[in-house]
Amino acid sequence: MQNYQHAKRSDSAKARINRKRIMQQKRHGHAQSSSQPTLNCTSEYNMTVSDSSESENSESTQGYSDLGDQLIQCRYCNAQMCLCCGDGKVELRLLQNPPQYLQQLLFHDDTIDSKNYQHNLRAYNMMFVFTFAGIKLDKTINNSRGHPTIRIQGQPCHRIGSLLPMPGKKPKFAQLYIFDTENEVQNRINVMSQYSGIQNHIVSALSHMLDQHNSHAKSFRMARDRLAGDQANNIKLQLIAARGKDGCVYNMPNVPEIVALIVGNFHPGSKTDIIVETQNGELQRIHELHPSYLPLQYPLLFPYGEDGYRADILHRCTSSSKKRKRNRLTMRKWFAYRLQSRSNEAQTLLHSRKLFQQFIVEGYTMVESERLSYIRNNQNKLRVDKYSSLQTSLDTGTAKGLTKGKRVILPSMFVGSPCYMDQLYFDGMTICSHVGFPNLFITLTCNPSWPEIRRLLSPLNLKPTDRPDIVSRIFRLKYEHMLSDLTKGQLLGKVVAYMHTIEFQKRGLPHMHLLLFLHPDNKYPSSTDIDKIISAEIPSHQEDPELYRLVENHMIHGPCGILQSNSPCMKEGKCSRLYPKQFQPQTLLDSNGYPVYRRRNNGHSISKNGVIIGNRYVVPYNPKLLKKYRAHINIEWCNQSTSIKYLFKYINKGYDRVTTVMLSDSDNAAQNVNIQNDELKEYLDCRYISPCEAAWRIFAFPIHGRKPAIERLYFHLPDQHNILYEDHDDIDDVLSKPTISDSKCLAWMNTSKDFDEARNLTYSQFVSKFVYNKRNRSWQPRKKGYTIGRLIWVPPTTGELFYLRMMLGSCKGPTSFEDIRTVANIQYPTYREACFAMGFLQDDREYVEAIKEAKD
């Protein structure tokens, strides 16, 4: 196999990368602690793990790109690996060490009780929860090989019932703190009867611990004592949402602060208060913004009943805080702060294994739910209408905007929405139209056994599945490092453009889909050239034992088919990935433009799962990348037009989604029933969230990247640009704003009057030389960078707007809408007639292009 082409240069390149990363940390206020090591990846020869037992399957680390121990410490909150307090803006009370008994169960691994507790942690937590969690768990993913993981679908919610069970019903959840407490331990075990490993004495000790330390347990015990003392017939327990102290510092509530026992009828002081009656057959839904939302569901993560997120938490007061537009802590930043490891803070949350998985997944769904709630609640407030329509309304005497405009649904700015992914697809096609077809399609999948992950988890006695936050952090560093190697280091040739998307496997591990556009001098046009960078064969064990082990561990599919019919890839008796492949003496392209790689019948074989397999099961790989990053890295050659649209659709398909089928009551036949066009509900009901994805989104890591940048160019007919306003805005006030009659398209025409250079550019070419200033709504000459313009697509059914778009593709430097309709010094009355004059509509091209766009 070929050696690295840039072995000498990679050393200095890594040093530059790490110096840049350290400087970025310093600029964000993260100083290097004298007691903590800094990034340790400046030398390729200083990247090996000293203890060979820590490396995966005793693989040699020669040539492996080790990132070192990521232990930069924040000078404000003492968090390791940062992404924590936003340069000191966030200040929360640190979680204190759990009670001694819980401390022993969590951190002492040498006793039978601690092992039992750690293995059944979710079950023990469920025994003591106060609320019912409406979570749709995907249990099918844990039926096959691989580490167990939590994966939920839909929008979780927490509900709470009455203090006492209804007649004939067994107590559950919070009722177990009040009803029949003489048999409480057995009652709790009966609720979780499906778990066989539960120990009575552990349940009893945990119950005693919560009674002694947990503020919510004390509140319900107070209600029990009042009911037992027959002091009142109708007791209502009120868990108050508003706290009397600043949520920035005080997160340890006491019982009088969070509970009120009131006899008789009363009105709650807040819409988010939780009011629990003595007996009521209905479940009450708890609002996500209630500070007790999390501690009521996770009593073993918050053993003292510490507050969860509160909407009134302010940023820490600093000299720059007065300049900030937003001075309150968001829910996402609250979770990001709580997911940090600090030497001076309790590790209860981070060491809770499967329960931590559930917590982090539900945490992100809370963040997402809050964002979607804002969109839903403001559907009636934020409106969009045309400028001319508002002007007409003003002329006819309609002063308010309440009856005008159209509703905004799920916008494309919402990351992960279908519209968001569609826009990325169009952006990718625009890059393709400017620089040509992509040449390489690379998929990097996270390896949970990377030495960087093992070194962080081994001292904690945790598995990679127990810390999805660490797995996500390390994967981000890995893919950024690989992207730098490919683009700046030119590992596979000079790259002129790229586009990548981060997705998550069914079991939750992150992976990156990357499309590389190579310089014309570095393309691989022939089968011989393809064989230089892509291999689909097992290497010789004698000639390259390291590569042989890497292929064995990372690049073998299955086995499946007749060798193993129960493989997860098998669908209707066939492999969904079309393995095993046929032997092939040389690389060639099939009729659809897809490569068929060389797979010679040379006798090389590998034993996997007790089965001897050959080259027919090898996933295409690049030896350089495989050795350097030691993970599943699939590389495909894709320089054919027939496969381009599929690739862009594939990498921008979005979330792993549920396939739903509606059944009709009349004939029980499967039908697609469109009950209500609610994009928010459809989005929530159809997507899955796994722990690594939740951590990725909580840390606000990007899920998409591309270069060069794409500027989306909106256009409109005269006086038809959109205006955003609120329900009760006065239309006269809206129209009187100085910039209300301006738009990006109009500003382009005005710029063409002032700059000679602009008169030689179409609208899409214009952005390569000018930059749009949103505040002033004007274009300024570009000083640096390169951007590609993309005209927003509109369907042919829009009539004149569709023909306007067609004209904008060729019209250079117009100063008015009339200029766009002018062809050969003749001004046409409509854009359609101008298109005829330009020759766009004299044949079937219009219809052919419309059919193609509809098909895509």
N, C-alpha and C positions, 0 to 999 in steps of 0.2 A: 504494500500500500504506500501511497505517496506520503512524504513528510510534509509538515506545515511549510507553506511558502514564505511565511513571515515570522519565523521563529524568533529571530533576533529583534525584529521591530515590535513584537507583541509586548515585550518586557517594558519598554518605554511608554507604549500606548496605555498599558494598565496604570502606570504611574501617573500619567496625565489624567486619566479617568478618575483615579482615586483622589488626586489633588483637587480636581474640580468638585467632587462630591463632598470632600471635607470643607472646602470653601463655602459650598452651598449651605452646609450645616452651620457653619459659623455665621453666615449672613442671617440665618433664621434664629440666631441666639442660642445655639446648642454648643456650649463649650466642651472641650475634652477634659474629663475629670482625670486628675493625676493618678487615681486608683483604678481607672478603667482603661482597658486597652482600646486603641482606635482601630480603624479599618486596617486589616492586615493582608492586603492583596496586591502589594506593589511589585512583587516579584514572582515570576512563574515558578521559581525554584524554592519559594518560601510558602508554597500552597499545599503541600502534602500534610496529611494527618500523621502525627508522630506515632500514634498507636494504630497499628494495622487492623486491630479488631473493630475500630470504629468505621472503617470503610466498608462499603457494601459488598458482601460476598467475597471479602479479601481481594477485591480488584485492585490492581496497581493504579496509583494516582499519577503516574508519569504522564505529563501533558495535560492533566486535568486543570481547569481554571477554577481554583478555589477562591471564593470571595473573602475568606477570613471570618473572624468573629465580629458580627455587627453589634458592637457594644458602645456606641456613642451615647453619652449620658446627657440628658437635658439639665441645664443649670437652674431651671425654674422649678420643675416638679420632680426631678430625679429619675425620670423614666428612661429606660434603655431602649435603643432603636428609635426613639423620638416618635413623631406623628402624634403628639400628645396634647400639649396645652396651648398651642398657637402662640409661641413666644411669650408665655406668661399670662395670656388673656384669660385662660380658664383656671379657676381656682375652686376646687372642691375639697371637702373634708376627706382625708385618706381613710380607707377602710381599716378598721382595727383587727387585730388577730382574733380568730374565732374562740369561743369557749374551749376550755382545755380538752374536754371529751371529743369535740369535733376536730380539734387540732390533731389529736392522736389518730383518729380514724382516717384523716386525709393524708397525713404526712409520715406516719409510721407504717412501713410496709412489711414489718417483720412479725405481725400478729395475724391470727385467723380473722379476728373481727375487722381489722382495717382492710384486709383483702376482700372480705365479704361486702363491706360497705362500699368500697371503691367499685366493685363489680356491679353492685345493685343500686348505685347512687340515685338514678332517676326514679327507681321504685320507692326508695326511702323518702325522697322529696315529695313524691305524689301522695304519700301517706299523710303528710302534714300540710299540704297546700290548703289555703283558705278559699280558693276560687277554682272554678271549672274552666279549663283551657280548651277552647274550640280549635284544635289544631288538626289539620289533615296530614297525617304522616304517610309517606311513601315507604311501605314495609317491604316491597318487592325487591329493592336493591340489595338487601342484606341476605338474600337467599342463595347467593352464589359466592364465588371466591372474592376475597378482598376484605379490608378492614370495615367494621360496621360504622355507619354514619347516619346522622339525622338529616332528613330531607322533607321539607313540608311544602304544601301547595295551598294556594288561596290566602285569605287574610285571617290570621288568628284573632281570637277575641277572648276576653276573660269575663266570666259570669259568676255571680254569687247568689245563693238561695236564701232561704229564711234561717232563723236561728235554730228552729226545731224542725225535724222532718214532718211531712204530712202523715196523717194516720195510715198505718199499714206499710209505710215506706221505711227502708233502712237509712240510718244516718250516713252522710258522706260529706267530704270536704270540711268546711268550717263547722258544720253541725257536730263533728266528732270532738270538738273542743268543749261542747256544751251538753250533749245528750248522752246519757248512760256512760258517764266517765269512769264508773267503777270497772267496766269491761272495755275501757278505751283501747288498750293494746290489742286485744283480740279483734275488736271492731275494725281497727286500722288494718290489721293483717287480712281480715276477711275482704276488705275493699280491694286489696291487691292480691287476691288468691291465685292469679295466674303466675305469680312469681314464687317459685318453690324455695329459693335460697334465703328468704327473709328470716332473721333471727329475732325471737321475742325480746331478749334482753337488750338488743341494740335499739329496738323500737321504744322500749320503756325508758332507756337512758336518754334518747333523743327527745322524747316527750318531756321529761323532767328538765332537760337543758333549755328547751324553748320556753317552758313555763317560767323559768328563772330569768331568762335574758331577753326574750323576744317581746317587743312592745305590743304587737298585734295579738299574740297568744294571751298576754295579760288582759287585753281588752275583752276578748271573748270569754276568758275565765271570769271576769267581772260580771258579764252578762249571765253566766252560769250561776254564779253565787246569788245574783238578784232573783233569778227564776227559782232557784232552790229555796231561797228564803221567803218566797211567796210575797215579796214586797210590792209587786205590781202584776196586773194581769196582762198588760200589753206593753212590753218593753221594745223599744226601737234603738238599735245600735247605729250611731252615725259616725262614719269615718270621714273626717273633715279634710277637704282638699287643700284649703288655704292654711299655710303655716304662719305662725307668729314671728318667725325669725328668718333672717336672710338665708336663702337656699344656697348661697355661695359657700358658706362656711359650715352651717349647721345642718347636718344630714342624719343626726341621731335623735329621732323623735322620742319624747316621753309619752306616757299613756294619756295624761290629761290633754296633751296638745293634739292628739289625733282622734280621740274618741269622745263621744257624748252619749250618755244614757238618758233618754228622755221618755217620760211616760205620757201616752196620749198622742194626739195629732200635733204636727208641727210642719213648718215649711223649711226646706233646706236652705242654707245660706249660699250655696253655690250649685250650679248645674252639674258639676263633677263630683259632688259629695256622694258617698255610698251610704245608703240607708237600708239597714237589714231589719226586717220585722220579725216578730216572734214566730208566726206561721204564715207562709205565703207560698202557694204552689208555683209562682212564676219566678223565673231567673232574671236577675237584674244585670245588665251589661255595664261593665266598668270602663270608664273612659281612659284612653291611653295616657292622657296628661295628668291623671291622678298620681300623686307621689307614692301611693301604696300599690300601684298597679303591679310592679315587679316584686316587691317583697312579699305580697300576699300569694304569689304564684311560686316563688323560689325562697321558701323560708330557710333552707339549708345553705343557700348562697348569701343570704342576708340574715344571719342568725339573730341579729339585734333588731331587726325590723327597719334597717336604714332606708331612708327615702330613695326612690328611684328618680327619674327625671322630673323636674319641676319647671313649669313655663316661666317662672319669675326669677330664674337664676341670671344674675348680671355678670358681665365680664369684670375681671379685676380692674380696679380703677388705676389707670396709668396716665402719663402725660399725653399720650396719643389717643386715649379713649374718647375724648370729647369730639374728635374728628371722625369717628366711626359712625356710619349710618345705622348699623345694627349693633346694639350694645347688649343684647341678650344671648344667652347660650342656646344653640340649637340642639335638638335631640341627637343628631348624628355626632356632634362634637362631644356630647356627654358620654355616649357609648365609646367613642374613640379614646377619651380620657380614661374610662374605666377598664379598657382592654390593655392597658400598659402594665409592664412589670417594673415595680419599684422596690428597691432594697428596704425602704422604710414603710412599706405598706403590706397589708395582709395579702396572701396569695390564694385565699379561699376560692375566689372565682376562677382563677386561671388553672387551678389543680382539680377542678371538678369533672373532668373527663366528659362523659356523654352528656351530663347535665349542662356543662359549659357549651357543648355543641348546640343543645336546644336553646340555651340562653342567647347565644350570639345570633342564631338564625331568627329567633323571635324578635331580637333587638333590631335587626335590620328591617324586618317587616313592619315594626312600629315606626321606624324612620320613614319608610316608603308610604305607609298608611297616612302619616301626618302630611306628607307632600301631596298625596292624592286627595286628601280631605280639603286641602286648601284649593285645589283645582275645582273640586266638586262644589264647595261652598261658595266659590266666586263665579260660578257659571251664570248666576243671576246678576252679578255686579259688573263683570268685565264684558264689554260688548265690542263688536267690530262692525263697522259700516263704511260705506263709500263716502268720500268727501262730497260728491254731488248729491247723494241722497240726504245727507245732513243739511246741505244748503237748501234743498227743496223743502225739507221739513221746517226749516226756519222761515222760509218764505210763506208757508201755509199756516204759520202760527203755532206750530208744535214746539213748545219751549223745552220740554224734558226729553231725555233720551230713553225713557223707560220702555217705550213702545217700539223703538227702532232697533235695527241690527240683528245679528245672528249670534247664536251661542258658540262658545269656544269649547271644544271637547277635550281630548287628550293631546296636548301639543307635541310637536316634534322636538321641542327642547327638553322634554322629559326623557332622561336617559333610559334606554331599553324599550321604549314604546315602539309599536309597529311603524309609526311615521318616522321616528328617529332612525330606525334601521333602513327604511326606504330611502331616506335622504343620503345615508352613507353609501348605499348602492349606487345612486346616481352620481355621487362624488367620485366613486371608484371608476365608473365608466367615463367620467370627464377626464380623469388622469390618464386613462387608457387612450382616449382620443388625442391627447397631446404628446405623450411620450412613447406610444406604441403598446403592444401586448405585454403583459407580465411574462417573465421567463421562468421563474421558480416559485413554487408553492410549498412553503415549509410549515410544518406543524410541530411545535415544541410542547411536550407534555411534562408537567411537574413530576419530579422524582422525589417522593417523600423520604427516600433514603440518602439524599445528598448529605455529604459529610457536614456541611454547615448546619443543617437541621439536626443531625444526630448529636453534634457537639453541644447544641443548645439544650436538647431534651434529655440527654443521658444523665446529667447530674440531677435532673428533676424526676427521673424514673417515669417519664411520660412517653407516649407514642405520638407519632405525627398526627394521627387522627384526634388526639386529645388537645392539640393546639393549632387549630386552623389559622389563627392569626399569624403564627410564626411561619407556617407553610406559605401563606399568601405573601408575606413580606419577602421571604427568600426567593420565591418565584419571580416577583417583580424585579429584584436585583439581577436575577439570572437572565431574564428575557431582555432587560435593558442592556446587559453586558453583551449578549449574543447579537442584539440589534446593532450595537456599536461596532462589533467585530465585522458584521456583514456590510454595513454602510460606510463607516469611516475606515475600518481596517481592510475593506475590500477582500475579505476572505475567499469569496467565490467570484470576484470580479467587481468592476466599478458599477455602483448602483446609482441610477439617476432618479428613482422614485420608489416608494414603498407604501404599503398599506397593511395594517394589522388590526386584529380584533382579539380581545381576550374572552374566552368562553370557559365553561365549567362542565366537566364530565358528569355522567349520571351519578357517580359516587362523589362528585364534588371537587375533584382535583382540577386546578386551573390549567388551561392550555392556550397557546397562542397560535392563530392562523396568520401567516405572513405571506404577502405577495411581494416579490422583488422584480423591479423593472431594471434590467441591465443596460449598460451603455452598448451601442451597436458593435463596438470593438471587442466586447466581452461576452457576446451571446454564444450559445452552443447549438449551432445549426445542424450538425450531423450526428449520427448515432455514435460515432467514435468520440465526439466531443461530450456527449451525454454520459458515456461510460467513464469519462475522466472525473466526474463529480458525483455520479449516482451509481450506487451498487445495490443489487438485489440478490446477492449471493453470500453464502457463508464463507468467511475467510479461512485460510489454512491455520490450523491450531499450532502447527510447528513454526510457521513463518511469522505469525503475529498473534501470540496467545492473548494479549490484552484486548485486541479488537474482537477476537473470537468470543471472549467472555462477555464483552459488551453487547455484541449481537445476540448472544444467547439470552442475556438478561433483559434486553430492551427492544429488540427488533424482530422477534418471532411472533407471528400471528397464530392464535389458537393453542394447540392444534384443534381442528374442527372437521366437519364432514364425516366420513366413514370412520376416521380415527377417534373422534369424540363427538357423538351426535347431540349431546346435551350442552354443547358450548353456547355461551350467551349470544354469539353472532348468528346462530342457526335460526332461520326463518323458513317455515314450511319445508323443512328437510334440506335447505340449501344455505350456504354461507352468504350473508348479506354483503360481505366484502369481496365475494367472488374468489375466495381461497378454497383449495390450493390452486395456484396459477399453473399454467403449462410450462414445461421446459422450453427454453428459447435460446438458440445458439448465438443470436445477436440482437441488439436493440433495434426496434422498428416502430413505426406509427401505424395505428389501425385506421379504419375508414372514417372514424369520427374525430381523428386528430389526437387521440390519446396515446401516450407512449406504451409500448410493450417492452419491458426491460429484459436485458440479457439474464437468463437463468440457465446456465449450463448444467448438464447432468454429469458433474465432475466427481461425484462420490463424497463430497463434503456433507457432513451430517451433524445434528445436534440432538441430544436427548432432552425432551421437555415433557414433564408430567408422565414419565414412564414410556413415552412414545418416541421412536427415532424418526426424525423428519429431516428433509433436505431443503434445497433452494426454493422449492415451490411455496414455502410458507414464510419467506423472508420479506419483511416490509422494506421498501426502498429507503436507503439512508446514505449519508455522506460520511466517510470515515473521519474526516477532520473534525466535523461538528460532534460526532458521536464520542470521539475520544476527549474532546475538550469540555463537553457539557454533560456527558454520562447520563443521558436520559433518552426517552423515546422521542426521536427527532425524525419525522417522516419528511422526505424531500421529493418533490415531483416536478418534472419538466412540463411546462404548459404553454409553449409558444405556438398556439394554434387558436384561430378566431372562434372555432366552434365550441371551445371549452371556456371562453372568457366569461360569458354571462353567467354560466353555472357557478364559476368560482366566486364571482362577486356576490351572487345570491347566497352562496354557501357561507361565506365568512361574515355576512351581515344578516343571518337568519334570526339572530337574537336569542332569547331565552330558550332553554329546553322546555317545551310546552306539552300540555296534556291534550290528547285527542278525545273530544267529548262527543257523545252520541245522545240525541234526544229521542225518547220513546213516546209514541202516540198511544193514548189510552184506548182509542177506538179499535185499532187493529194491531197494536203492539209492534208495528213495523218501525224500523229505524228511519227517522226523518230528520232533516235539518230544520229546526223551528227557530225562527228569529223572533223571540218574544219581545225584546226591547233592545234598541240600539244604544247600549250603555258601554262605551269603550273602556271606562274605568273598571267596571265590574268584570268585563271579559278579560281584561289584562290581569286582574287579580286571580280570577278563577282558573286561568290556564297556565300560569307559570310556576315553576318549582324553584325553591331557594335551598341551597346547601351551605354548610358552615363556611367553607373557604370563600364562596361567593359573597356571603354576608360580611365576612371580615374585609374582603376586598372593597366592597361598596361603603362600609362604615369608615374605612380609612381614606375614602375618596380617591382611590387609585383609578387611573384612566382605563377604560375598556376599549378604547379605539385610538389609533394613531395613524398618521399619514404624512407624507412629504412628497411633493410640495403642498402648501395649503390651498384650500378651495374656498373661494368667495361665492356665496350663493346670491345671485342677482335677481331681485324681484322687479317686475315691470307692470305696467297698467295702462289702460286707455286714459284719455284726457279726463281729469277730475274723477278718476275711479280708484285712486289709491286708498288703502285701508286706514282707518283711524280708530284707535282704541280709546274707549271712554267708559265711565261708570254709569250705573243706572240713573242716578238722580242728577247727573251733570247737566248744567244748562247748555243747550246747544250753541247759543250765542257766545258763551264763554269758551266753549271748545273751539269754535271757528275763529275766535279772535286771537288765539295764540299766534305768536309771530311766525313760527315754523310749521303751522298746521297744514299749509298748502304745499309743503315741500316733501319730497321723497327721494330715495336713492337714485331712481331713474331720472327725475327732474333735475337733480343736482348734477348728474352726468351731462345732461344737455347744457346746463349753465356753464359747466367747466369747459365744454367745447368752444364756448364763446371767448374764453380768456386765454386758452393755451393752444398754440398751433399744433403741438404734438398730439393733443387729444383728437384733432380733426382727422387723423389718419388711422384711428383705432375704432374697432367695433366695441360694443358694450362689453363683451366677454374678454376682449383683448385689453380693454381700458384698465382693468385692475392690476395688470402687470406693471403699469407705470404710475398709478395713482392709488392713494389710500383714502378710504372713507372715514370721516370724523363724525361719529354718531351724535355727539353733543351739538356741533354746529350744523350738522346735516349738509356737509360740503365735502368735496374731494380735494386732496392736497397731493402734490407730487411725491412719489415714493422715493425714499432715501436708501432703503436697503430691503433685502429679502425678495422673494419671488412668489407670486400667487397666481393661480389659475382661476378664471371666472367661469361660472356655470349659470346659464339662464334656467330659471325654474321651469320645469315641464308643466304644460297645461294640455288638456285633451282637445281634440279637434271639435268637440261639441261646444266649446266656449266661443266659437265663431271668430269674431274680429280679434279677440285676444290671441287666439291661436295663430292667425295670420300676422299679427304684430310681432309675435315671437319669431316667426319665419323671416320677417324682414330684418329684425334686429341681428340676425346671424350674419348679415352682409352689409348693413348700413353703417357707414363710418362717419363719426363726428357730427351727428345732427344737432341742431340747436333748438328744435321744436318738433312736435308730433307731425307737423305738416312736412318737415324735411324727410321723415321716414317714409311718407307716402309718395315722395317725389322720385321719379325714375326718368333719367334722360331729360331733366328740366321740365318734366310734365308732372303736375301734382294731381294724383288720383283721389277720388272721393272716399274710397275705402281701402283698407289694407289688403283685402282679398284681390281687388283689381290691381293693386301694386304688385302683388305676388304673381299675377298673370303676366304683367308687363316684364317682370324679371325672369319669366320663364319657369317659375317654380311649379306652376299648375297646368302646363300645357300637355303633360302626359300623365301617366298613372303614378308618378312618384309620390304625390300627396297621399293617395290611398294605400300604396305599398308601405310607406313609412308609418302611417296611422295604424295599419294592421300589425306591423312589427312592434310598435310601441305598446299596443294593446296586448299582444302576445307576451311581452316581457313583463 
